[in-house]
Amino acid sequence: MQQWIDLLTEQMRHTTWLEWVAVLMGVAEVLLARKNNVWLYPAGIAGSAITITLLLEVGLYAEAGLSAYYVVMSIYGWYLWLRQTGKPPLKVAWATRNEWMITLLIAFGGWGVIYLLLHHFTSSTVPVWDAWVSSTAWAGTWLLARRRVENWVVLNVSNLFAIPLLFHKQLILFAALTIFLFIVAIFGFVDWMKIARQKAYTA
């Protein structure tokens, strides 16, 4: 345990201002998401754009690709949450059967595709692990863009595997951030369940 504390202390000492900005944007994004606030998307875009460069430097190619995907999905989610003029905003609700099928396709199909790309075209030392973290996060982010309650569950599957992966790569600060995101996601799930139930009762 002391070894990890010493490593965290050492990494924090050498953390660049860009890394701090990325971490702070990640914290802001998940807290805003928990509050069902659309400003989560600008925060997410800023944090993800910075994180791409940082992850490429340590060879986590799928994670870097995931951050690029976050940027695209954040733009898509931002649009869906606001919708076009005259259309009602997207409401928090439970995922439909079709949405679950798409989610599973993204998670498992994405896992296979990302693994093959990492295995054949990169120097990744953890292609299976890295691919799974990324594909499940892809699936959870898609559900978040759709404003579905279950996004928190799927994102936490990704977080659960991401934490040891980040420790393995000695990205202790990002591992600590992911632990924080994991905890917040639990509360986010509870909060969004309440919102969905209230909307169901008043519908």
Buried (B, 14 or more C-beta within 10 A) or exposed (E): EEEEEEBBEEBEEEBEEEBEBBBBBBBBBBBBBBEBBBEBBBBBBBBBBBBBEBBBEBBBBBBBBBBBBBBEBBBBBBEBBEEEEEEEEBEBBBBEEEBBEBBEEBBBBBBEEBBEBBEEEBEBEBBEBBBBBBBBBBBBBBBBBBBBBBBBBBBBBBBEBBBEBBBEBBBBBBBBBBBBBBEBBEEBBEBBBEBBEEEEEEE
